[in-house]
Amino acid sequence: MLGALTVPPAEDEVARAAARVSDGALGHATVTRWPRAHDHHAYLLTARDGREYLFKAARMRHPGRMRRYVHVAAMLREHAVAHPMLRWYDMDKDTLSVPYLIQDFLHGQDLGSAGTELSFTDQHRVGTKLAAAFRALHQIDYVDTPTSWATEFDDRFRTRVAECVVLDAIDRPAVERIVAYYDARREALEDVPRRLSHDDPSPANIIVERGGEGWQFVALVDFERARGRDPLIDLAKLRATTFAAWPAMAAPFNAAYAALEPYGPDLRARAELYDLYVPLAAIAHFRENELPEREAAARAALRAWLDREA
């Protein structure tokens, strides 16, 4: 089955594969499991010169996301988007029984684990640099399907509403209100240009590091879900997650990100739709991934939206 989970490679298998794919540059590298990865089997490689790399092998037998990332990584590098540099990869399973890639290991920690340690000044500094990264990302034209964005989002939106009904997150009157709200704004989705979007800009995928002047933004990680979509969805997800937890980050981010006019018509209507779509989509996603606390938070956000729009 394409969706079947792969068996984690043993450390000695990883060491041999890394040495071969790097033409000996990673020969005799030390290999230790890295437990913080969610969608991959991950290992920390330390080369003989002390440089560190992250080895990520596909958990699922279908390597579509990882294969796509190889293409995306080249665009990220060309446009100077802060991310861990891709060094080597094997998508054809020539050196290991599963596809894998090797990228620079980033020191620091994800924003979520930094928690409440970020001061107002830290939030301002991180928000400004984070905006520069997303602005550079969203400048990249990326059309990965012939389907128009309006058609794709219409299907996604109605599917997420149906899933929420099945999961008893909304009742029939709520469905009618949500669909009416959507129908009143759906024309704003026409002729929206597709740009490269991260698709999962959660605090877990924002790397920060504490230095002498406080917390600093380092890079965005986990681009395997990146797609050609409306960049405003990334911004809606940032509002729902990152800026909800660190509200002082929003103003400097918005100031540094600057004008949105190149991204198509009727920005306000699209932003309103995406602010509704984010909790709708999150409910089923977190149920599928067995994250009950985050599912509960998404349900609360949807109820808050329904109360506001009552």
CORRA-V437953 format. One line per field, one symbol per residue. ss: DSSP state (2 for helix, 1 for strand, 0 for the rest). phi: phi as a letter, one per 30 degrees, with the letter a starting at -180 (. if undefined). psi: psi as a letter, one per 30 degrees, with the letter a starting at -180 (. if undefined). A space follows every 10 residues. Layout:
# CORRA-V437953
ss = ???
phi = ???
psi = ???
This chain:
# CORRA-V437953
ss = 0000100000 2222222222 2000000001 1110000001 1111110000 0111111101 0002222222 2222222200 0010011111 0000000001 1111000011 2222222002 2222222222 2222222200 1000000022 2222222222 2222220000 0222222222 2220022220 0000111000 0022211111 1001111111 0000001110 0222222222 0222200222 2222222000 2220002222 2222222222 2222222200 0222222222 2222222200
phi = .ddddddedd eddddddddd dchjdcdidd bbdcdddccb dbbcccdddj dcbccbcddc ddceddddde ddedddddch ddadddcbab dchdcadbda bbbedcdjad edddhdddde deddddeddd dddddddddd daccadddde dddedddddd dddddddhcb cdeddddddd ddddbddddd idddbdbdib ddedcccbbc bdcjdbdcac bhcdcebcbd eddedddddd cddddbdddd dddddddidc edcjdhdddd dddddddede ddedddddch bddddddddd ddddddddcd
psi = kefkklkkkl eeeeeeeeee fghffgkgkk kkkjffkegl jkkkkjlfgf kklkkjkkek fjgeeeeeee eeeeeeeegh kjlkkkellj fghfflflkl lklkkklall eeffbgfkle eeeeeeeeee eeeeeeeffj kjjgkfklee eeeeeeeeee eeeeeeghfl aeeeeeeeee eeeffffffk gkkklkkefi hlffgjklkk afgakkkelk ligfgkljaj ffeeeeeeef defeeifffe eeeeeeeakg efgalieeee eeeefeeeee eeeeeeeegh ieeeeeeeee eeeeeeeeg.
